Amino acid sequence: MIVTRFAPSPTGRLHAGNIRTAIVNWLLARKDGGRFILRLDDTDLARSSAESAAGIRDDLAWLGLVPDKEVRQSDRFALYDAALARLAADGRAYRAYETPEELELKRKVQQQRGAPPVYDRAALALTAADHDAKAAAGTAPHWRFRLDTDTAIRWHDSVRGDCHFDPAALSDPIVRRADGTWLYMLPSVVDDIDLGITAIVRGEDHVTNSAVQIQMFEALGAAVPQLAHLALLTGADAALSKRIGSEGVEAWRAAGIEPQAIVALLARIGTSQPVEAVAAIADLLPDFTLSSFGRAPARFDPADLQALNARTLHLLPHAAVADRLPADMTAAAWLAVRGNLGTVAEAADWQAVITGAVAAPAAAEDHAFLAAAAAALAELPWGDDIWARWVAALKSATDRKGRGLFHPLRHALTGRDTGPEMAALLPLIGRDTALARLNAAAA
């Protein structure tokens, strides 16, 4: 069974980039009946907050990306301690003491010599006595993972294809700071092993991390999950940024954007598949495949959400939006107006057209025509096809056709120059109201 995870840090709300990662992981898991896990990477206790964690949960729930399980890294420190102890016993983790200033000086010297700025592993030369002396002086070590530099790191990426890294060109990463706090690299691997993660989908900015973490999986005796690295999002101006779309779910929701529109857009941009409106995010599952994602940066423009949102509304049944509509808006009224809406909130304007007061004085040259139209409508039996029968009668009785026929009727009945099909609106407006509006406009 495929198991994926979404691993945000609870230091703020979700933005377009990490929402996209969550969507792809959810789709990958659900496509084959797998599991989708939310892992809150809250090892940075100073910056993480319960409020941000709650916001992430709310955003995922509103989008329909409900996880099967949630874990917090702050509850799992014992697992990381045990893994580090195992790596240290196997010679794959070691203590080091250089300060940030000392490391920066080493990097500058290496660069001046034309050498890659890779940690020189000076700490491996320290003896037991050296470590004892550091401890006696109150100097705590940080811990590094020791890379195996003898063999190239290779994997087949589900998006990028065959990848390889020379581990000799990488520094042994620090996995735990001198103050005992954890960095990202090792805890993430330990969690992936413990949770049975079978596929890791994240941004291409993690490619180098993946190379290092492959060795961590192997050093801990675990199989390496399937890896996929998505191209980063670009904005309308093509500038790469992890914060593109930083307004996120909270702002989009306030603007009336439907969750289906957000998911449909972010699931397809950067792929070979067209962006299409869906009534439910599960509609994306049959055609979902990682192989459709390209390596070129994916262009994200929040303005595209507006257009897609309108197309999404065209698909939504009354039951899906009833709790956000005016209480007196029927299913028939929703079906009549949804094709002309940008957001659900706009439905209230059309409900007011259907049931409220409309003041739409007509041009003088239309007065006689509207009076005749009212008289013709009064003589016809009412029914759902009343518009077609009425228009046919007017065409026969007058010399009007096209815009000259339809526009005065629409304006008199709705007060608008454009809008939903009148064939659907007129039965909703009703006989008496329609006649009153026509006579008022003719006067």
C-alpha positions as CSV (number, residue, x, y, z in Angstrom):
1,M,0.0,0.0,0.0
2,I,1.3,3.4,-0.9
3,V,1.8,5.8,2.0
4,T,2.6,9.5,1.4
5,R,3.1,12.4,3.8
6,F,2.8,16.1,3.8
7,A,5.3,17.7,6.2
8,P,4.8,21.5,6.8
9,S,6.4,23.4,9.6
10,P,3.7,25.0,11.8
11,T,5.2,28.5,11.6
12,G,2.4,30.1,9.5
13,R,-0.4,29.4,7.1
14,L,-0.1,27.3,3.9
15,H,0.7,29.0,0.6
16,A,0.4,27.9,-3.0
17,G,3.7,26.0,-3.1
18,N,3.1,23.7,-0.1
19,I,-0.6,23.4,-0.9
20,R,0.4,22.0,-4.2
21,T,2.7,19.5,-2.5
22,A,-0.1,18.4,-0.2
23,I,-2.5,18.0,-3.1
24,V,-0.1,15.8,-5.1
25,N,0.7,13.6,-2.1
26,W,-3.1,13.3,-1.4
27,L,-3.8,12.3,-5.0
28,L,-1.0,9.9,-5.2
29,A,-2.2,8.1,-2.0
30,R,-5.9,8.1,-2.9
31,K,-5.3,7.0,-6.5
32,D,-4.4,3.5,-5.3
33,G,-6.3,3.4,-2.0
34,G,-3.3,4.3,0.1
35,R,-2.8,6.5,3.2
36,F,-2.0,10.2,3.5
37,I,-0.2,11.3,6.6
38,L,0.2,14.8,8.0
39,R,3.5,15.3,9.8
40,L,4.0,18.6,11.6
41,D,7.7,19.4,11.5
42,D,7.8,21.4,14.7
43,T,11.3,20.7,15.9
44,D,11.8,24.4,16.0
45,L,9.8,24.9,19.2
46,A,10.5,28.7,19.3
47,R,8.9,29.4,15.9
48,S,6.2,26.7,15.9
49,S,2.8,27.4,17.3
50,A,-0.4,25.6,18.1
51,E,-2.3,28.4,16.2
52,S,-0.3,27.7,13.0
53,A,-0.9,23.9,13.4
54,A,-4.6,24.5,13.8
55,G,-4.6,26.7,10.7
56,I,-2.8,24.0,8.6
57,R,-5.4,21.5,9.8
58,D,-8.3,23.8,8.9
59,D,-6.8,24.6,5.5
60,L,-6.4,20.9,4.6
61,A,-9.9,20.1,5.8
62,W,-11.5,22.9,3.8
63,L,-9.6,21.7,0.7
64,G,-10.8,18.2,1.2
65,L,-7.3,16.8,2.0
66,V,-8.1,15.2,5.3
67,P,-5.1,13.0,6.5
68,D,-5.5,9.5,7.7
69,K,-3.1,10.2,10.6
70,E,-1.3,13.1,12.1
71,V,2.0,13.1,14.0
72,R,4.2,15.9,15.5
73,Q,8.0,15.7,15.5
74,S,8.0,17.3,18.9
75,D,6.5,14.1,20.3
76,R,9.2,11.9,18.7
77,F,12.5,13.1,20.0
78,A,13.2,9.7,21.6
79,L,13.1,8.1,18.2
80,Y,15.7,10.5,16.9
81,D,17.9,10.0,19.9
82,A,17.9,6.3,19.3
83,A,18.7,6.6,15.6
84,L,21.6,9.0,16.3
85,A,23.0,6.6,18.9
86,R,22.8,3.7,16.3
87,L,24.5,5.8,13.6
88,A,27.2,6.8,16.1
89,A,27.8,3.2,17.1
90,D,28.1,2.3,13.4
91,G,30.6,5.1,12.7
92,R,28.1,7.0,10.6
93,A,27.6,9.9,13.0
94,Y,30.3,11.9,14.9
95,R,30.8,14.8,17.2
96,A,32.2,18.2,16.0
97,Y,32.8,21.5,17.7
98,E,33.5,24.2,15.1
99,T,31.7,27.5,15.6
100,P,29.8,29.1,12.7
101,E,32.6,31.6,12.5
102,E,35.3,28.9,12.2
103,L,33.3,27.1,9.6
104,E,32.9,30.3,7.6
105,L,36.6,30.9,7.7
106,K,37.3,27.4,6.4
107,R,34.9,27.9,3.5
108,K,36.6,31.1,2.5
109,V,40.0,29.5,2.6
110,Q,38.7,26.6,0.4
111,Q,37.2,29.0,-2.1
112,Q,40.5,31.0,-2.3
113,R,42.2,27.7,-3.2
114,G,39.6,26.8,-5.8
115,A,38.4,23.8,-3.7
116,P,34.7,23.1,-3.1
117,P,33.5,24.5,0.2
118,V,33.0,21.1,1.8
119,Y,33.5,20.3,5.5
120,D,37.0,18.9,5.9
121,R,36.1,16.3,8.6
122,A,38.6,17.7,11.0
123,A,36.5,16.5,13.9
124,L,37.2,12.9,12.9
125,A,40.8,13.3,14.1
126,L,39.7,14.1,17.6
127,T,40.6,11.6,20.2
128,A,38.7,10.4,23.3
129,A,40.9,12.7,25.4
130,D,40.0,15.6,23.1
131,H,36.3,15.0,23.6
132,D,36.8,14.7,27.3
133,A,38.6,18.0,27.4
134,K,35.8,19.7,25.5
135,A,33.2,18.3,27.9
136,A,35.3,19.4,30.9
137,A,35.4,22.9,29.4
138,G,31.6,22.9,29.0
139,T,31.7,22.8,25.2
140,A,28.9,20.7,23.8
141,P,29.3,19.1,20.4
142,H,27.0,19.2,17.4
143,W,26.5,16.0,15.5
144,R,27.2,15.3,11.8
145,F,26.1,12.4,9.6
146,R,29.2,10.8,7.9
147,L,28.6,10.4,4.2
148,D,30.0,7.4,2.4
149,T,32.0,9.1,-0.3
150,D,33.2,6.0,-2.2
151,T,30.0,5.4,-4.3
152,A,27.9,7.8,-6.3
153,I,24.4,8.3,-5.0
154,R,21.8,7.3,-7.6
155,W,18.0,7.1,-7.9
156,H,15.3,7.2,-10.4
157,D,13.1,10.2,-9.7
158,S,9.4,9.9,-10.8
159,V,9.5,13.5,-12.2
160,R,13.2,14.2,-12.9
161,G,14.2,10.8,-14.2
162,D,17.7,9.4,-13.4
163,C,19.6,11.4,-10.8
164,H,23.0,11.1,-9.4
165,F,25.3,13.0,-6.9
166,D,28.9,12.7,-6.0
167,P,28.9,12.5,-2.2
168,A,32.5,13.8,-2.1
169,A,31.1,17.1,-3.3
170,L,28.7,17.3,-0.3
171,S,29.5,18.2,3.3
172,D,28.6,15.8,6.1
173,P,25.4,17.4,7.3
174,I,24.8,18.6,10.8
175,V,21.9,16.7,12.2
176,R,21.8,17.9,15.8
177,R,22.9,21.3,17.1
178,A,25.1,21.8,20.1
179,D,22.0,22.9,22.1
180,G,20.4,19.5,21.5
181,T,17.8,20.8,18.9
182,W,17.3,18.8,15.7
183,L,17.7,19.9,12.1
184,Y,15.5,18.6,9.3
185,M,17.6,15.9,7.8
186,L,17.7,12.9,10.2
187,P,14.3,13.3,11.9
188,S,12.6,13.4,8.6
189,V,14.2,10.0,7.6
190,V,13.5,8.5,11.0
191,D,9.8,9.5,10.7
192,D,9.6,8.2,7.1
193,I,10.9,4.8,8.2
194,D,8.7,4.6,11.3
195,L,5.5,5.7,9.5
196,G,6.1,3.3,6.6
197,I,6.3,6.1,4.0
198,T,6.6,4.6,0.5
199,A,6.7,7.7,-1.6
200,I,8.1,11.2,-0.9
201,V,6.9,14.0,-3.2
202,R,8.3,17.5,-2.5
203,G,9.8,20.5,-4.3
204,E,13.0,20.3,-6.4
205,D,14.7,22.5,-3.8
206,H,15.0,19.2,-1.8
207,V,17.0,17.3,-4.4
208,T,20.3,17.6,-2.6
209,N,18.6,16.8,0.7
210,S,17.3,13.6,-1.0
211,A,20.8,12.6,-2.0
212,V,22.0,12.8,1.6
213,Q,18.9,11.2,3.0
214,I,19.2,8.2,0.7
215,Q,22.4,7.4,2.6
216,M,20.6,7.9,5.9
217,F,17.9,5.4,4.9
218,E,20.6,2.9,3.9
219,A,22.6,3.5,7.0
220,L,19.5,2.8,9.1
221,G,18.8,-0.4,7.2
222,A,15.7,0.9,5.5
223,A,14.4,0.8,1.9
224,V,14.5,4.2,0.2
225,P,11.0,5.4,-0.7
226,Q,10.0,6.4,-4.2
227,L,11.2,10.0,-4.8
228,A,9.6,12.7,-6.8
229,H,10.7,16.3,-7.0
230,L,8.3,18.9,-8.4
231,A,9.4,21.9,-10.3
232,L,9.0,25.1,-8.2
233,L,6.2,27.5,-9.0
234,T,6.9,30.8,-10.8
235,G,4.7,33.9,-10.6
236,A,3.1,35.8,-13.4
237,D,6.4,37.7,-13.8
238,A,8.3,34.4,-14.0
239,A,10.3,35.2,-10.9
240,L,11.0,32.0,-8.9
241,S,9.7,32.2,-5.3
242,K,8.7,29.8,-2.7
243,R,6.3,32.5,-1.4
244,I,4.3,32.8,-4.6
245,G,0.6,32.7,-3.8
246,S,1.5,33.5,-0.2
247,E,-2.0,34.9,0.4
248,G,-3.0,31.2,0.6
249,V,-6.2,29.5,1.6
250,E,-7.4,32.0,4.1
251,A,-7.5,34.8,1.6
252,W,-8.8,32.7,-1.3
253,R,-11.6,31.4,0.9
254,A,-12.5,35.0,1.9
255,A,-12.6,36.0,-1.8
256,G,-15.1,33.3,-2.6
257,I,-12.8,30.8,-4.3
258,E,-14.0,27.2,-4.2
259,P,-11.7,24.5,-2.8
260,Q,-12.3,22.5,-6.0
261,A,-10.9,25.3,-8.1
262,I,-7.7,25.6,-6.0
263,V,-7.1,21.9,-6.1
264,A,-7.9,21.6,-9.8
265,L,-5.5,24.4,-10.7
266,L,-2.6,23.3,-8.5
267,A,-2.9,19.7,-9.3
268,R,-2.5,20.3,-13.0
269,I,-0.2,23.3,-13.5
270,G,3.3,22.1,-14.6
271,T,1.8,18.9,-16.1
272,S,1.0,17.8,-19.6
273,Q,-2.7,17.7,-18.7
274,P,-5.1,20.6,-19.2
275,V,-6.4,22.5,-16.2
276,E,-10.1,21.7,-16.0
277,A,-12.9,22.5,-13.6
278,V,-14.2,19.7,-11.4
279,A,-17.2,19.3,-9.1
280,A,-15.2,17.2,-6.6
281,I,-11.5,16.7,-6.1
282,A,-12.0,13.0,-6.4
283,D,-12.7,13.7,-10.1
284,L,-9.0,14.3,-10.5
285,L,-8.0,10.8,-9.4
286,P,-8.6,8.7,-12.6
287,D,-6.1,10.7,-14.7
288,F,-3.6,11.5,-12.0
289,T,0.0,10.4,-12.6
290,L,3.4,11.7,-11.6
291,S,4.7,11.0,-15.1
292,S,2.6,14.0,-16.4
293,F,4.7,16.5,-14.4
294,G,7.4,18.3,-16.3
295,R,10.8,19.6,-15.2
296,A,10.1,23.2,-16.3
297,P,9.0,25.7,-13.6
298,A,5.3,25.8,-13.3
299,R,3.6,29.2,-13.7
300,F,1.1,30.1,-11.1
301,D,-1.1,33.2,-11.4
302,P,-3.7,33.7,-8.6
303,A,-5.8,35.5,-11.2
304,D,-6.3,32.1,-12.9
305,L,-8.3,31.0,-9.9
306,Q,-11.0,33.5,-10.7
307,A,-11.7,32.2,-14.1
308,L,-11.5,28.6,-13.0
309,N,-13.7,29.4,-10.0
310,A,-16.5,30.5,-12.4
311,R,-16.2,27.3,-14.4
312,T,-16.3,25.3,-11.2
313,L,-19.6,26.9,-10.1
314,H,-21.2,25.8,-13.4
315,L,-20.7,22.2,-12.2
316,L,-21.9,22.5,-8.6
317,P,-25.3,21.2,-7.7
318,H,-27.6,23.1,-5.4
319,A,-26.9,20.8,-2.5
320,A,-23.2,21.6,-2.6
321,V,-23.8,25.3,-2.0
322,A,-27.3,25.6,-0.4
323,D,-25.9,26.6,3.0
324,R,-24.3,29.7,1.4
325,L,-27.3,30.8,-0.7
326,P,-30.2,33.0,0.2
327,A,-32.7,30.9,2.2
328,D,-35.4,31.4,-0.4
329,M,-33.2,30.4,-3.4
330,T,-34.5,27.2,-4.9
331,A,-32.5,24.5,-6.8
332,A,-34.1,25.7,-10.0
333,A,-33.0,29.3,-9.3
334,W,-29.4,28.1,-8.6
335,L,-29.3,26.1,-11.9
336,A,-30.6,29.1,-13.8
337,V,-27.9,31.6,-12.5
338,R,-24.8,29.6,-11.7
339,G,-23.4,29.9,-15.2
340,N,-23.2,33.7,-14.7
341,L,-21.5,33.8,-11.3
342,G,-17.9,34.4,-10.3
343,T,-18.5,33.4,-6.7
344,V,-21.4,31.8,-4.8
345,A,-22.0,35.1,-3.0
346,E,-23.0,36.7,-6.3
347,A,-26.1,34.4,-6.4
348,A,-27.8,36.8,-3.9
349,D,-27.8,39.5,-6.5
350,W,-29.7,37.3,-8.9
351,Q,-32.1,36.1,-6.3
352,A,-32.9,39.8,-5.7
353,V,-33.6,40.1,-9.4
354,I,-35.9,37.1,-9.3
355,T,-37.9,38.0,-6.1
356,G,-37.1,41.6,-5.4
357,A,-38.1,45.0,-6.8
358,V,-36.7,45.9,-10.2
359,A,-36.9,49.5,-11.5
360,A,-35.9,49.5,-15.2
361,P,-37.5,52.4,-17.1
362,A,-37.3,51.8,-20.8
363,A,-36.2,54.0,-23.6
364,A,-39.1,56.0,-25.2
365,E,-38.9,54.0,-28.4
366,D,-39.5,50.8,-26.5
367,H,-42.6,51.9,-24.6
368,A,-45.2,50.7,-27.1
369,F,-43.4,47.5,-27.7
370,L,-43.2,46.6,-24.0
371,A,-46.9,47.5,-23.6
372,A,-47.7,45.1,-26.4
373,A,-45.4,42.5,-24.9
374,A,-47.2,42.7,-21.6
375,A,-50.6,42.3,-23.3
376,A,-49.3,39.3,-25.3
377,L,-47.9,37.7,-22.1
378,A,-51.2,38.1,-20.3
379,E,-53.0,36.1,-22.9
380,L,-50.6,33.1,-22.9
381,P,-51.0,30.1,-20.5
382,W,-48.2,30.1,-18.1
383,G,-45.6,27.2,-18.1
384,D,-41.9,26.4,-18.0
385,D,-41.7,27.1,-21.8
386,I,-43.4,30.5,-21.5
387,W,-40.4,32.4,-22.8
388,A,-40.1,30.5,-26.1
389,R,-43.9,30.8,-26.7
390,W,-44.0,34.4,-25.8
391,V,-41.0,35.4,-28.0
392,A,-42.5,33.5,-30.9
393,A,-45.8,35.4,-30.5
394,L,-44.0,38.7,-30.4
395,K,-42.0,37.9,-33.5
396,S,-45.2,37.3,-35.4
397,A,-47.0,40.3,-34.0
398,T,-44.2,42.9,-34.3
399,D,-41.4,43.7,-36.8
400,R,-38.7,43.2,-34.1
401,K,-36.1,40.5,-34.0
402,G,-32.6,39.9,-32.5
403,R,-31.4,42.4,-30.0
404,G,-34.2,44.8,-30.8
405,L,-36.6,42.1,-29.5
406,F,-34.7,40.5,-26.7
407,H,-32.8,43.4,-25.1
408,P,-35.9,45.5,-24.1
409,L,-37.6,42.4,-22.6
410,R,-34.5,41.4,-20.6
411,H,-33.9,44.9,-19.3
412,A,-37.5,45.4,-18.3
413,L,-37.7,42.1,-16.5
414,T,-34.3,42.1,-14.8
415,G,-32.9,45.6,-14.8
416,R,-29.8,44.1,-16.4
417,D,-28.4,44.1,-19.9
418,T,-26.9,40.7,-19.7
419,G,-27.3,37.6,-17.5
420,P,-28.7,34.1,-17.3
421,E,-30.9,32.7,-20.0
422,M,-34.3,34.3,-19.9
423,A,-36.0,31.0,-20.6
424,A,-34.9,29.9,-17.2
425,L,-35.4,33.2,-15.4
426,L,-38.9,34.1,-16.6
427,P,-40.7,31.1,-15.0
428,L,-38.9,31.9,-11.7
429,I,-39.9,35.6,-11.8
430,G,-43.5,34.6,-12.2
431,R,-46.5,35.8,-14.2
432,D,-47.7,38.6,-12.0
433,T,-44.3,40.0,-11.3
434,A,-43.3,39.9,-14.9
435,L,-46.4,41.7,-16.0
436,A,-45.9,44.4,-13.3
437,R,-42.3,45.0,-14.4
438,L,-43.2,45.2,-18.1
439,N,-46.0,47.7,-17.5
440,A,-43.8,49.7,-15.2
441,A,-41.1,49.9,-17.8
442,A,-43.6,50.8,-20.6
443,A,-44.9,53.6,-18.5
